[in-house]
Structures are given as C-alpha cells and as structure tokens.
Amino acid sequence: MELIKIGKIVNTHGIKGELRLLSNFPYKDRVFVNKMPIYIGNKDKEIINTYRRHKNFDMITLKGYSNINEVLKYKGKNVYVEKDSIILDDDNYLDEDLIGLTIIYKEEERGTISNILRYPSTTLFNVKEGKGEYLLPYNSNLIDKIDIKNKQIFIKNIDGLIK
C-alpha cells in the first residue's frame, strides 16, 4: 500500500470535532469526499464524513467523532490517502508519478525532475541536471508528451526555455 500526502491538520475548528487542513493537493475533489478512507500521521485510519472550504483551509469531519476533545490528538499531523484510491483522468498525474522522470528537450536529456513546487498561481518542476538545477513551468502548453512507462517528459521546442 502506497500512501500519498494530501495535507496537514493545522488546527481544530469549533467544538464539534471539525479539523482544519492546509493542502496544496491538486485533486482535492477526488480525495476530500464522504466515506474516503484517510490515514492521519501515517497510521491512524479514519473515514471522512464531511468536507468544506473555509478561507484558505480545507475543513473535514471524521466519522465517529463529534467533539473537539476527540480530535485534538490529530493536530499537527499529516494526512494521507492510498494511491490506488485516487482515480484520475488520462491526462492527469500525481506529483509522485512525475518525480524522477527525465526531461527531453530538442531530443536531448536535460535533467530529472527532483521535486514539484505548487503555488497558488503556478506549478514548477525542480529539475536537476548534473551539478546544477533549474525550474521549469508545469504547463500543458509547454509539454509535448508525458511518457510514464519510459519515465520521460517531452518539452516542446520553445527557444529560450532551456539554455
């Protein structure tokens, strides 16, 4: 069983056991759903009861909990889901599937994705090439093809994109 981090519980909210999460997971609509099993702190298996957005936070309640005192133990812990429980469309990929893929630009290997940085307005690949590294926008307009099987991402030939 492979677990994927989807956020971190930063606090409780109210007195009825609602949890406040910070999450930059791109497919929230696939994981923050009723009856979705989650793992808190990598071991405690719980079931999502409700979900809503509140300001910059994702708010959940868990089945079987209705009091703040019951959920305080989860404050500060990371939240995970089983990778197999996330069903994506054909052109969507989890970050974990893209890390380690080789960037191919103008038919040359140009480094390997070491991390994916998500910001509110953009997403970037952190690419390591030799002793250096560079950032590359994760943008469908720049990507020609993603080949998970052969561990390659083909970038369109755009002059000035990569030195």
Buried (B, 14 or more C-beta within 10 A) or exposed (E): EEBBBBBBBBEBBEEEBBBBBEBEBBBBEBBBEEEBEBBBEEEEEBEBBEBEEEEEBBBBBBEEBBEBEBBEEBEEBBBBBBEEEBEEEEEEBBBEBBBEBBBBBEEEEBBBBEBBEEEEEEBBBBBBBEEEEBEBBBEEEBBEEBEEEEEBBBBEEEEEBBE
